[in-house]
Amino acid sequence: MNKETGELTMFVPDDMDKPNIKSKIKQVKTSIVAEDPPDFCYETVPEGKAGNMKLANGCTWCPHKFECRKDSNDGKGLRVFNYAKGPVYFTDVVSEPKVEEQTI
């Protein structure tokens, strides 16, 4: 929508652009109830500009996150920092965040 003129346009993605969400939901549900951790579902993402890396949003809810990422942070595992927006799970801390670290 053009806020100045009020003109509207509609984007219709091709079928190849749309993910098969039903199969993705089924895969995630199967992974969550499994006793063994699955392969990585998501890649890590940068947090800020200091070079720190964190879990993707989809991984933060997974019960296997600590087992999957036990080799992160040079073998020390995930580090959790309490931001105002909620806990952030770091896989690689280059620059120490200036918020409280949660001990697990």
Gaussian input, Z-matrix of N, CA and C with variables (Angstrom, degrees):
# hf/3-21g

backbone

0 1
 N
 C     1     B1
 C     2     B2     1     A1
 N     3     B3     2     A2     1     D1
 C     4     B4     3     A3     2     D2
 C     5     B5     4     A4     3     D3
 N     6     B6     5     A5     4     D4
 C     7     B7     6     A6     5     D5
 C     8     B8     7     A7     6     D6
 N     9     B9     8     A8     7     D7
 C    10    B10     9     A9     8     D8
 C    11    B11    10    A10     9     D9
 N    12    B12    11    A11    10    D10
 C    13    B13    12    A12    11    D11
 C    14    B14    13    A13    12    D12
 N    15    B15    14    A14    13    D13
 C    16    B16    15    A15    14    D14
 C    17    B17    16    A16    15    D15
 N    18    B18    17    A17    16    D16
 C    19    B19    18    A18    17    D17
 C    20    B20    19    A19    18    D18
 N    21    B21    20    A20    19    D19
 C    22    B22    21    A21    20    D20
 C    23    B23    22    A22    21    D21
 N    24    B24    23    A23    22    D22
 C    25    B25    24    A24    23    D23
 C    26    B26    25    A25    24    D24
 N    27    B27    26    A26    25    D25
 C    28    B28    27    A27    26    D26
 C    29    B29    28    A28    27    D27
 N    30    B30    29    A29    28    D28
 C    31    B31    30    A30    29    D29
 C    32    B32    31    A31    30    D30
 N    33    B33    32    A32    31    D31
 C    34    B34    33    A33    32    D32
 C    35    B35    34    A34    33    D33
 N    36    B36    35    A35    34    D34
 C    37    B37    36    A36    35    D35
 C    38    B38    37    A37    36    D36
 N    39    B39    38    A38    37    D37
 C    40    B40    39    A39    38    D38
 C    41    B41    40    A40    39    D39
 N    42    B42    41    A41    40    D40
 C    43    B43    42    A42    41    D41
 C    44    B44    43    A43    42    D42
 N    45    B45    44    A44    43    D43
 C    46    B46    45    A45    44    D44
 C    47    B47    46    A46    45    D45
 N    48    B48    47    A47    46    D46
 C    49    B49    48    A48    47    D47
 C    50    B50    49    A49    48    D48
 N    51    B51    50    A50    49    D49
 C    52    B52    51    A51    50    D50
 C    53    B53    52    A52    51    D51
 N    54    B54    53    A53    52    D52
 C    55    B55    54    A54    53    D53
 C    56    B56    55    A55    54    D54
 N    57    B57    56    A56    55    D55
 C    58    B58    57    A57    56    D56
 C    59    B59    58    A58    57    D57
 N    60    B60    59    A59    58    D58
 C    61    B61    60    A60    59    D59
 C    62    B62    61    A61    60    D60
 N    63    B63    62    A62    61    D61
 C    64    B64    63    A63    62    D62
 C    65    B65    64    A64    63    D63
 N    66    B66    65    A65    64    D64
 C    67    B67    66    A66    65    D65
 C    68    B68    67    A67    66    D66
 N    69    B69    68    A68    67    D67
 C    70    B70    69    A69    68    D68
 C    71    B71    70    A70    69    D69
 N    72    B72    71    A71    70    D70
 C    73    B73    72    A72    71    D71
 C    74    B74    73    A73    72    D72
 N    75    B75    74    A74    73    D73
 C    76    B76    75    A75    74    D74
 C    77    B77    76    A76    75    D75
 N    78    B78    77    A77    76    D76
 C    79    B79    78    A78    77    D77
 C    80    B80    79    A79    78    D78
 N    81    B81    80    A80    79    D79
 C    82    B82    81    A81    80    D80
 C    83    B83    82    A82    81    D81
 N    84    B84    83    A83    82    D82
 C    85    B85    84    A84    83    D83
 C    86    B86    85    A85    84    D84
 N    87    B87    86    A86    85    D85
 C    88    B88    87    A87    86    D86
 C    89    B89    88    A88    87    D87
 N    90    B90    89    A89    88    D88
 C    91    B91    90    A90    89    D89
 C    92    B92    91    A91    90    D90
 N    93    B93    92    A92    91    D91
 C    94    B94    93    A93    92    D92
 C    95    B95    94    A94    93    D93
 N    96    B96    95    A95    94    D94
 C    97    B97    96    A96    95    D95
 C    98    B98    97    A97    96    D96
 N    99    B99    98    A98    97    D97
 C   100   B100    99    A99    98    D98
 C   101   B101   100   A100    99    D99
 N   102   B102   101   A101   100   D100
 C   103   B103   102   A102   101   D101
 C   104   B104   103   A103   102   D102
 N   105   B105   104   A104   103   D103
 C   106   B106   105   A105   104   D104
 C   107   B107   106   A106   105   D105
 N   108   B108   107   A107   106   D106
 C   109   B109   108   A108   107   D107
 C   110   B110   109   A109   108   D108
 N   111   B111   110   A110   109   D109
 C   112   B112   111   A111   110   D110
 C   113   B113   112   A112   111   D111
 N   114   B114   113   A113   112   D112
 C   115   B115   114   A114   113   D113
 C   116   B116   115   A115   114   D114
 N   117   B117   116   A116   115   D115
 C   118   B118   117   A117   116   D116
 C   119   B119   118   A118   117   D117
 N   120   B120   119   A119   118   D118
 C   121   B121   120   A120   119   D119
 C   122   B122   121   A121   120   D120
 N   123   B123   122   A122   121   D121
 C   124   B124   123   A123   122   D122
 C   125   B125   124   A124   123   D123
 N   126   B126   125   A125   124   D124
 C   127   B127   126   A126   125   D125
 C   128   B128   127   A127   126   D126
 N   129   B129   128   A128   127   D127
 C   130   B130   129   A129   128   D128
 C   131   B131   130   A130   129   D129
 N   132   B132   131   A131   130   D130
 C   133   B133   132   A132   131   D131
 C   134   B134   133   A133   132   D132
 N   135   B135   134   A134   133   D133
 C   136   B136   135   A135   134   D134
 C   137   B137   136   A136   135   D135
 N   138   B138   137   A137   136   D136
 C   139   B139   138   A138   137   D137
 C   140   B140   139   A139   138   D138
 N   141   B141   140   A140   139   D139
 C   142   B142   141   A141   140   D140
 C   143   B143   142   A142   141   D141
 N   144   B144   143   A143   142   D142
 C   145   B145   144   A144   143   D143
 C   146   B146   145   A145   144   D144
 N   147   B147   146   A146   145   D145
 C   148   B148   147   A147   146   D146
 C   149   B149   148   A148   147   D147
 N   150   B150   149   A149   148   D148
 C   151   B151   150   A150   149   D149
 C   152   B152   151   A151   150   D150
 N   153   B153   152   A152   151   D151
 C   154   B154   153   A153   152   D152
 C   155   B155   154   A154   153   D153
 N   156   B156   155   A155   154   D154
 C   157   B157   156   A156   155   D155
 C   158   B158   157   A157   156   D156
 N   159   B159   158   A158   157   D157
 C   160   B160   159   A159   158   D158
 C   161   B161   160   A160   159   D159
 N   162   B162   161   A161   160   D160
 C   163   B163   162   A162   161   D161
 C   164   B164   163   A163   162   D162
 N   165   B165   164   A164   163   D163
 C   166   B166   165   A165   164   D164
 C   167   B167   166   A166   165   D165
 N   168   B168   167   A167   166   D166
 C   169   B169   168   A168   167   D167
 C   170   B170   169   A169   168   D168
 N   171   B171   170   A170   169   D169
 C   172   B172   171   A171   170   D170
 C   173   B173   172   A172   171   D171
 N   174   B174   173   A173   172   D172
 C   175   B175   174   A174   173   D173
 C   176   B176   175   A175   174   D174
 N   177   B177   176   A176   175   D175
 C   178   B178   177   A177   176   D176
 C   179   B179   178   A178   177   D177
 N   180   B180   179   A179   178   D178
 C   181   B181   180   A180   179   D179
 C   182   B182   181   A181   180   D180
 N   183   B183   182   A182   181   D181
 C   184   B184   183   A183   182   D182
 C   185   B185   184   A184   183   D183
 N   186   B186   185   A185   184   D184
 C   187   B187   186   A186   185   D185
 C   188   B188   187   A187   186   D186
 N   189   B189   188   A188   187   D187
 C   190   B190   189   A189   188   D188
 C   191   B191   190   A190   189   D189
 N   192   B192   191   A191   190   D190
 C   193   B193   192   A192   191   D191
 C   194   B194   193   A193   192   D192
 N   195   B195   194   A194   193   D193
 C   196   B196   195   A195   194   D194
 C   197   B197   196   A196   195   D195
 N   198   B198   197   A197   196   D196
 C   199   B199   198   A198   197   D197
 C   200   B200   199   A199   198   D198
 N   201   B201   200   A200   199   D199
 C   202   B202   201   A201   200   D200
 C   203   B203   202   A202   201   D201
 N   204   B204   203   A203   202   D202
 C   205   B205   204   A204   203   D203
 C   206   B206   205   A205   204   D204
 N   207   B207   206   A206   205   D205
 C   208   B208   207   A207   206   D206
 C   209   B209   208   A208   207   D207
 N   210   B210   209   A209   208   D208
 C   211   B211   210   A210   209   D209
 C   212   B212   211   A211   210   D210
 N   213   B213   212   A212   211   D211
 C   214   B214   213   A213   212   D212
 C   215   B215   214   A214   213   D213
 N   216   B216   215   A215   214   D214
 C   217   B217   216   A216   215   D215
 C   218   B218   217   A217   216   D216
 N   219   B219   218   A218   217   D217
 C   220   B220   219   A219   218   D218
 C   221   B221   220   A220   219   D219
 N   222   B222   221   A221   220   D220
 C   223   B223   222   A222   221   D221
 C   224   B224   223   A223   222   D222
 N   225   B225   224   A224   223   D223
 C   226   B226   225   A225   224   D224
 C   227   B227   226   A226   225   D225
 N   228   B228   227   A227   226   D226
 C   229   B229   228   A228   227   D227
 C   230   B230   229   A229   228   D228
 N   231   B231   230   A230   229   D229
 C   232   B232   231   A231   230   D230
 C   233   B233   232   A232   231   D231
 N   234   B234   233   A233   232   D232
 C   235   B235   234   A234   233   D233
 C   236   B236   235   A235   234   D234
 N   237   B237   236   A236   235   D235
 C   238   B238   237   A237   236   D236
 C   239   B239   238   A238   237   D237
 N   240   B240   239   A239   238   D238
 C   241   B241   240   A240   239   D239
 C   242   B242   241   A241   240   D240
 N   243   B243   242   A242   241   D241
 C   244   B244   243   A243   242   D242
 C   245   B245   244   A244   243   D243
 N   246   B246   245   A245   244   D244
 C   247   B247   246   A246   245   D245
 C   248   B248   247   A247   246   D246
 N   249   B249   248   A248   247   D247
 C   250   B250   249   A249   248   D248
 C   251   B251   250   A250   249   D249
 N   252   B252   251   A251   250   D250
 C   253   B253   252   A252   251   D251
 C   254   B254   253   A253   252   D252
 N   255   B255   254   A254   253   D253
 C   256   B256   255   A255   254   D254
 C   257   B257   256   A256   255   D255
 N   258   B258   257   A257   256   D256
 C   259   B259   258   A258   257   D257
 C   260   B260   259   A259   258   D258
 N   261   B261   260   A260   259   D259
 C   262   B262   261   A261   260   D260
 C   263   B263   262   A262   261   D261
 N   264   B264   263   A263   262   D262
 C   265   B265   264   A264   263   D263
 C   266   B266   265   A265   264   D264
 N   267   B267   266   A266   265   D265
 C   268   B268   267   A267   266   D266
 C   269   B269   268   A268   267   D267
 N   270   B270   269   A269   268   D268
 C   271   B271   270   A270   269   D269
 C   272   B272   271   A271   270   D270
 N   273   B273   272   A272   271   D271
 C   274   B274   273   A273   272   D272
 C   275   B275   274   A274   273   D273
 N   276   B276   275   A275   274   D274
 C   277   B277   276   A276   275   D275
 C   278   B278   277   A277   276   D276
 N   279   B279   278   A278   277   D277
 C   280   B280   279   A279   278   D278
 C   281   B281   280   A280   279   D279
 N   282   B282   281   A281   280   D280
 C   283   B283   282   A282   281   D281
 C   284   B284   283   A283   282   D282
 N   285   B285   284   A284   283   D283
 C   286   B286   285   A285   284   D284
 C   287   B287   286   A286   285   D285
 N   288   B288   287   A287   286   D286
 C   289   B289   288   A288   287   D287
 C   290   B290   289   A289   288   D288
 N   291   B291   290   A290   289   D289
 C   292   B292   291   A291   290   D290
 C   293   B293   292   A292   291   D291
 N   294   B294   293   A293   292   D292
 C   295   B295   294   A294   293   D293
 C   296   B296   295   A295   294   D294
 N   297   B297   296   A296   295   D295
 C   298   B298   297   A297   296   D296
 C   299   B299   298   A298   297   D297
 N   300   B300   299   A299   298   D298
 C   301   B301   300   A300   299   D299
 C   302   B302   301   A301   300   D300
 N   303   B303   302   A302   301   D301
 C   304   B304   303   A303   302   D302
 C   305   B305   304   A304   303   D303
 N   306   B306   305   A305   304   D304
 C   307   B307   306   A306   305   D305
 C   308   B308   307   A307   306   D306
 N   309   B309   308   A308   307   D307
 C   310   B310   309   A309   308   D308
 C   311   B311   310   A310   309   D309

   B1=1.4488
   B2=1.5249
   B3=1.2884
   B4=1.4500
   B5=1.5280
   B6=1.3363
   B7=1.4657
   B8=1.5281
   B9=1.3060
   B10=1.4646
   B11=1.5239
   B12=1.3355
   B13=1.4661
   B14=1.5201
   B15=1.3348
   B16=1.4488
   B17=1.5089
   B18=1.3259
   B19=1.4587
   B20=1.5264
   B21=1.3196
   B22=1.4586
   B23=1.5157
   B24=1.3007
   B25=1.4551
   B26=1.5190
   B27=1.3071
   B28=1.4568
   B29=1.5178
   B30=1.3268
   B31=1.4542
   B32=1.5179
   B33=1.3066
   B34=1.4582
   B35=1.5255
   B36=1.3401
   B37=1.4688
   B38=1.5230
   B39=1.3267
   B40=1.4642
   B41=1.5155
   B42=1.3239
   B43=1.4625
   B44=1.5265
   B45=1.3372
   B46=1.4662
   B47=1.5284
   B48=1.3405
   B49=1.4579
   B50=1.5206
   B51=1.3233
   B52=1.4602
   B53=1.5351
   B54=1.3311
   B55=1.4669
   B56=1.5273
   B57=1.3059
   B58=1.4567
   B59=1.5218
   B60=1.3123
   B61=1.4579
   B62=1.5241
   B63=1.3242
   B64=1.4675
   B65=1.5235
   B66=1.3239
   B67=1.4649
   B68=1.5241
   B69=1.3352
   B70=1.4664
   B71=1.5309
   B72=1.3270
   B73=1.4652
   B74=1.5197
   B75=1.3228
   B76=1.4600
   B77=1.5281
   B78=1.3316
   B79=1.4655
   B80=1.5252
   B81=1.3318
   B82=1.4707
   B83=1.5184
   B84=1.3299
   B85=1.4688
   B86=1.5216
   B87=1.3136
   B88=1.4637
   B89=1.5193
   B90=1.3291
   B91=1.4620
   B92=1.5183
   B93=1.3161
   B94=1.4607
   B95=1.5230
   B96=1.3102
   B97=1.4633
   B98=1.5268
   B99=1.3203
   B100=1.4660
   B101=1.5235
   B102=1.3243
   B103=1.4623
   B104=1.5173
   B105=1.3113
   B106=1.4665
   B107=1.5209
   B108=1.3319
   B109=1.4673
   B110=1.5234
   B111=1.3347
   B112=1.4674
   B113=1.5227
   B114=1.3194
   B115=1.4595
   B116=1.5254
   B117=1.3121
   B118=1.4539
   B119=1.5161
   B120=1.3207
   B121=1.4703
   B122=1.5184
   B123=1.3422
   B124=1.4592
   B125=1.5231
   B126=1.3115
   B127=1.4619
   B128=1.5251
   B129=1.3216
   B130=1.4520
   B131=1.5268
   B132=1.3300
   B133=1.4601
   B134=1.5292
   B135=1.3321
   B136=1.4669
   B137=1.5260
   B138=1.3175
   B139=1.4695
   B140=1.5210
   B141=1.2989
   B142=1.4545
   B143=1.5226
   B144=1.3470
   B145=1.4599
   B146=1.5200
   B147=1.3386
   B148=1.4664
   B149=1.5290
   B150=1.3276
   B151=1.4601
   B152=1.5185
   B153=1.3235
   B154=1.4636
   B155=1.5280
   B156=1.3337
   B157=1.4584
   B158=1.5214
   B159=1.3272
   B160=1.4583
   B161=1.5228
   B162=1.3348
   B163=1.4557
   B164=1.5209
   B165=1.3038
   B166=1.4619
   B167=1.5268
   B168=1.3068
   B169=1.4552
   B170=1.5311
   B171=1.3108
   B172=1.4647
   B173=1.5159
   B174=1.3206
   B175=1.4680
   B176=1.5271
   B177=1.3156
   B178=1.4618
   B179=1.5187
   B180=1.3106
   B181=1.4600
   B182=1.5171
   B183=1.3031
   B184=1.4668
   B185=1.5291
   B186=1.3250
   B187=1.4650
   B188=1.5281
   B189=1.3307
   B190=1.4652
   B191=1.5332
   B192=1.3299
   B193=1.4685
   B194=1.5257
   B195=1.3231
   B196=1.4713
   B197=1.5286
   B198=1.3245
   B199=1.4702
   B200=1.5272
   B201=1.3337
   B202=1.4693
   B203=1.5224
   B204=1.3153
   B205=1.4705
   B206=1.5272
   B207=1.3312
   B208=1.4674
   B209=1.5302
   B210=1.3325
   B211=1.4611
   B212=1.5299
   B213=1.3195
   B214=1.4655
   B215=1.5284
   B216=1.3069
   B217=1.4676
   B218=1.5289
   B219=1.3167
   B220=1.4736
   B221=1.5243
   B222=1.3313
   B223=1.4531
   B224=1.5187
   B225=1.3199
   B226=1.4658
   B227=1.5246
   B228=1.3132
   B229=1.4568
   B230=1.5136
   B231=1.3156
   B232=1.4635
   B233=1.5252
   B234=1.3156
   B235=1.4650
   B236=1.5196
   B237=1.3337
   B238=1.4573
   B239=1.5238
   B240=1.3367
   B241=1.4550
   B242=1.5217
   B243=1.3323
   B244=1.4656
   B245=1.5259
   B246=1.3154
   B247=1.4565
   B248=1.5304
   B249=1.3122
   B250=1.4683
   B251=1.5311
   B252=1.3260
   B253=1.4696
   B254=1.5227
   B255=1.3309
   B256=1.4543
   B257=1.5209
   B258=1.3256
   B259=1.4631
   B260=1.5247
   B261=1.3318
   B262=1.4652
   B263=1.5231
   B264=1.3323
   B265=1.4601
   B266=1.5210
   B267=1.3324
   B268=1.4610
   B269=1.5274
   B270=1.3283
   B271=1.4601
   B272=1.5159
   B273=1.3254
   B274=1.4619
   B275=1.5298
   B276=1.3417
   B277=1.4554
   B278=1.5213
   B279=1.3206
   B280=1.4572
   B281=1.5239
   B282=1.3176
   B283=1.4570
   B284=1.5244
   B285=1.3143
   B286=1.4642
   B287=1.5300
   B288=1.3474
   B289=1.4656
   B290=1.5333
   B291=1.3155
   B292=1.4594
   B293=1.5186
   B294=1.3152
   B295=1.4566
   B296=1.5231
   B297=1.3344
   B298=1.4544
   B299=1.5368
   B300=1.3242
   B301=1.4423
   B302=1.5144
   B303=1.3139
   B304=1.4523
   B305=1.5165
   B306=1.3237
   B307=1.4600
   B308=1.5142
   B309=1.3186
   B310=1.4656
   B311=1.5019
   A1=108.54
   A2=115.97
   A3=121.88
   A4=107.21
   A5=116.68
   A6=120.95
   A7=112.27
   A8=117.63
   A9=120.26
   A10=112.59
   A11=116.04
   A12=118.96
   A13=113.45
   A14=116.94
   A15=120.13
   A16=114.00
   A17=117.94
   A18=121.17
   A19=109.89
   A20=115.87
   A21=122.70
   A22=110.03
   A23=115.92
   A24=121.39
   A25=107.05
   A26=116.54
   A27=120.24
   A28=109.49
   A29=116.22
   A30=122.12
   A31=108.58
   A32=116.68
   A33=122.26
   A34=107.04
   A35=117.80
   A36=119.55
   A37=111.65
   A38=114.99
   A39=120.18
   A40=109.03
   A41=116.65
   A42=120.36
   A43=111.90
   A44=116.79
   A45=120.44
   A46=111.48
   A47=118.10
   A48=122.02
   A49=112.87
   A50=117.50
   A51=121.59
   A52=110.04
   A53=117.62
   A54=118.62
   A55=110.15
   A56=115.72
   A57=119.72
   A58=107.16
   A59=116.45
   A60=122.33
   A61=111.91
   A62=117.99
   A63=119.80
   A64=111.00
   A65=118.06
   A66=119.79
   A67=110.96
   A68=118.12
   A69=121.37
   A70=110.68
   A71=117.42
   A72=121.42
   A73=110.05
   A74=117.32
   A75=121.44
   A76=110.62
   A77=116.94
   A78=121.46
   A79=111.03
   A80=117.14
   A81=120.89
   A82=110.88
   A83=118.22
   A84=121.17
   A85=110.93
   A86=117.69
   A87=121.69
   A88=110.58
   A89=117.78
   A90=121.98
   A91=112.03
   A92=117.26
   A93=120.81
   A94=112.01
   A95=118.05
   A96=119.70
   A97=112.65
   A98=117.98
   A99=120.85
   A100=110.62
   A101=116.26
   A102=119.83
   A103=111.33
   A104=117.58
   A105=121.40
   A106=109.04
   A107=117.02
   A108=118.09
   A109=111.36
   A110=116.68
   A111=120.51
   A112=110.28
   A113=116.06
   A114=120.28
   A115=107.14
   A116=116.46
   A117=119.51
   A118=110.18
   A119=116.35
   A120=121.37
   A121=111.03
   A122=116.12
   A123=121.62
   A124=109.51
   A125=116.12
   A126=121.42
   A127=109.25
   A128=116.94
   A129=120.03
   A130=109.56
   A131=115.58
   A132=121.08
   A133=109.41
   A134=117.90
   A135=119.65
   A136=111.69
   A137=115.42
   A138=121.85
   A139=106.98
   A140=116.71
   A141=121.19
   A142=111.57
   A143=115.68
   A144=121.24
   A145=112.48
   A146=117.52
   A147=120.80
   A148=112.93
   A149=117.81
   A150=120.71
   A151=113.74
   A152=117.73
   A153=120.51
   A154=110.03
   A155=115.30
   A156=121.30
   A157=108.63
   A158=116.33
   A159=121.33
   A160=109.96
   A161=115.15
   A162=120.52
   A163=109.98
   A164=115.86
   A165=120.54
   A166=107.92
   A167=117.10
   A168=122.04
   A169=111.95
   A170=117.58
   A171=120.77
   A172=113.56
   A173=117.85
   A174=121.82
   A175=113.23
   A176=117.79
   A177=119.37
   A178=112.36
   A179=118.22
   A180=121.89
   A181=112.98
   A182=118.02
   A183=121.78
   A184=111.13
   A185=117.66
   A186=119.60
   A187=112.96
   A188=118.22
   A189=122.47
   A190=113.27
   A191=118.44
   A192=120.87
   A193=113.13
   A194=118.38
   A195=120.21
   A196=111.25
   A197=116.58
   A198=120.52
   A199=110.52
   A200=117.40
   A201=121.65
   A202=111.61
   A203=115.74
   A204=121.07
   A205=112.45
   A206=117.37
   A207=120.37
   A208=112.66
   A209=118.51
   A210=121.79
   A211=112.54
   A212=118.11
   A213=119.88
   A214=110.74
   A215=116.65
   A216=123.33
   A217=111.42
   A218=115.57
   A219=122.90
   A220=112.47
   A221=116.62
   A222=121.74
   A223=115.00
   A224=118.24
   A225=121.39
   A226=112.16
   A227=117.88
   A228=121.63
   A229=112.63
   A230=115.00
   A231=120.81
   A232=110.72
   A233=115.12
   A234=121.42
   A235=107.01
   A236=116.24
   A237=121.34
   A238=108.90
   A239=116.34
   A240=122.12
   A241=109.17
   A242=115.70
   A243=121.60
   A244=111.02
   A245=115.88
   A246=121.93
   A247=108.42
   A248=117.04
   A249=121.16
   A250=110.89
   A251=117.19
   A252=121.62
   A253=112.49
   A254=117.41
   A255=122.63
   A256=110.59
   A257=117.23
   A258=119.85
   A259=112.18
   A260=115.30
   A261=121.94
   A262=106.83
   A263=117.10
   A264=123.72
   A265=109.33
   A266=116.46
   A267=121.51
   A268=110.91
   A269=115.41
   A270=121.12
   A271=111.52
   A272=116.45
   A273=120.89
   A274=108.57
   A275=116.55
   A276=121.19
   A277=108.42
   A278=116.40
   A279=123.00
   A280=108.88
   A281=115.79
   A282=122.82
   A283=108.02
   A284=116.67
   A285=122.40
   A286=110.87
   A287=118.88
   A288=120.84
   A289=110.80
   A290=116.26
   A291=121.38
   A292=111.26
   A293=116.37
   A294=123.36
   A295=107.46
   A296=116.02
   A297=122.13
   A298=111.19
   A299=115.74
   A300=120.62
   A301=109.56
   A302=116.66
   A303=122.50
   A304=108.42
   A305=117.39
   A306=120.72
   A307=108.14
   A308=114.61
   A309=120.26
   A310=110.39
   D1=133.20
   D2=174.29
   D3=-87.23
   D4=114.72
   D5=-174.66
   D6=-68.86
   D7=-25.22
   D8=-177.56
   D9=-81.78
   D10=-42.95
   D11=-175.60
   D12=-102.56
   D13=-15.67
   D14=-178.54
   D15=82.32
   D16=4.83
   D17=179.62
   D18=-67.41
   D19=142.85
   D20=179.35
   D21=-116.85
   D22=148.90
   D23=172.53
   D24=-139.04
   D25=154.36
   D26=-177.96
   D27=-122.60
   D28=128.80
   D29=176.88
   D30=-100.62
   D31=122.79
   D32=177.22
   D33=-115.93
   D34=107.17
   D35=-177.91
   D36=-71.42
   D37=151.08
   D38=174.23
   D39=-68.60
   D40=161.48
   D41=178.25
   D42=-60.99
   D43=-29.48
   D44=-179.81
   D45=-72.12
   D46=-21.76
   D47=-179.86
   D48=-82.62
   D49=-18.58
   D50=-176.57
   D51=-91.44
   D52=132.42
   D53=174.64
   D54=-75.03
   D55=154.04
   D56=174.73
   D57=-81.64
   D58=89.86
   D59=-171.19
   D60=-66.39
   D61=-31.89
   D62=179.45
   D63=-64.59
   D64=-41.86
   D65=178.99
   D66=-71.15
   D67=-33.81
   D68=177.68
   D69=-65.70
   D70=-43.47
   D71=178.32
   D72=-63.02
   D73=-42.52
   D74=179.42
   D75=-62.79
   D76=-42.14
   D77=179.14
   D78=-63.47
   D79=-44.31
   D80=-178.92
   D81=-66.63
   D82=-42.42
   D83=178.21
   D84=-61.34
   D85=-41.70
   D86=178.53
   D87=-64.76
   D88=-40.47
   D89=-179.57
   D90=-66.69
   D91=-37.72
   D92=-176.44
   D93=-68.94
   D94=-38.60
   D95=-177.69
   D96=-84.51
   D97=-10.52
   D98=179.47
   D99=-68.61
   D100=147.66
   D101=179.32
   D102=-77.58
   D103=-34.38
   D104=178.32
   D105=-90.33
   D106=143.07
   D107=179.11
   D108=-66.31
   D109=144.85
   D110=178.69
   D111=-79.47
   D112=174.92
   D113=169.03
   D114=-63.37
   D115=162.42
   D116=-179.72
   D117=-57.84
   D118=125.04
   D119=178.16
   D120=-82.69
   D121=-32.94
   D122=-176.83
   D123=-136.18
   D124=150.49
   D125=174.52
   D126=-81.60
   D127=157.85
   D128=176.40
   D129=-71.06
   D130=157.63
   D131=-177.96
   D132=-126.22
   D133=152.02
   D134=178.97
   D135=-69.54
   D136=146.01
   D137=174.74
   D138=-118.41
   D139=105.52
   D140=-178.80
   D141=76.25
   D142=-161.79
   D143=-176.08
   D144=-110.62
   D145=3.83
   D146=-175.39
   D147=-83.42
   D148=-7.10
   D149=179.69
   D150=100.96
   D151=-0.35
   D152=177.65
   D153=-71.65
   D154=147.02
   D155=178.04
   D156=-120.47
   D157=143.60
   D158=-178.94
   D159=-131.01
   D160=169.85
   D161=175.96
   D162=-67.57
   D163=147.06
   D164=172.54
   D165=-66.96
   D166=156.10
   D167=-176.60
   D168=-56.25
   D169=-37.36
   D170=-179.53
   D171=-65.83
   D172=-25.09
   D173=-179.62
   D174=-84.44
   D175=-19.93
   D176=-175.04
   D177=-65.46
   D178=-24.46
   D179=-178.72
   D180=-93.12
   D181=-7.54
   D182=-175.49
   D183=-75.95
   D184=133.29
   D185=178.84
   D186=-71.04
   D187=-12.51
   D188=-178.20
   D189=-93.71
   D190=2.42
   D191=-170.53
   D192=-58.16
   D193=-38.42
   D194=-178.71
   D195=-72.86
   D196=-34.19
   D197=177.99
   D198=-73.99
   D199=-43.66
   D200=-179.61
   D201=-61.42
   D202=-40.91
   D203=-173.12
   D204=-106.09
   D205=29.78
   D206=-178.43
   D207=-66.64
   D208=-19.20
   D209=179.17
   D210=-91.33
   D211=-1.26
   D212=-178.87
   D213=-72.61
   D214=166.84
   D215=-177.61
   D216=52.83
   D217=50.86
   D218=178.66
   D219=56.29
   D220=41.25
   D221=175.99
   D222=86.82
   D223=1.85
   D224=-179.18
   D225=-89.56
   D226=-10.44
   D227=-179.60
   D228=89.65
   D229=-175.05
   D230=-179.13
   D231=-65.26
   D232=143.95
   D233=172.04
   D234=-114.22
   D235=132.90
   D236=-175.01
   D237=-112.65
   D238=126.49
   D239=178.73
   D240=-117.28
   D241=136.72
   D242=-176.72
   D243=-90.21
   D244=96.02
   D245=174.83
   D246=-88.08
   D247=165.73
   D248=177.88
   D249=-61.97
   D250=-30.49
   D251=179.99
   D252=-80.26
   D253=-6.31
   D254=-179.66
   D255=125.19
   D256=178.35
   D257=-178.30
   D258=-68.34
   D259=142.16
   D260=176.98
   D261=-119.87
   D262=128.38
   D263=-176.00
   D264=-98.08
   D265=109.34
   D266=-176.90
   D267=-93.39
   D268=132.98
   D269=175.31
   D270=-97.34
   D271=-21.86
   D272=179.04
   D273=-149.12
   D274=112.09
   D275=-179.85
   D276=-103.05
   D277=110.98
   D278=177.18
   D279=-94.24
   D280=-45.39
   D281=179.31
   D282=-120.69
   D283=120.29
   D284=-176.41
   D285=-59.73
   D286=122.51
   D287=176.78
   D288=-64.37
   D289=152.72
   D290=-177.75
   D291=-95.41
   D292=41.32
   D293=175.37
   D294=-129.50
   D295=167.37
   D296=-177.48
   D297=-66.96
   D298=136.63
   D299=175.16
   D300=-91.43
   D301=134.36
   D302=179.60
   D303=-85.67
   D304=129.60
   D305=175.95
   D306=-94.18
   D307=137.99
   D308=-175.36
   D309=-107.63

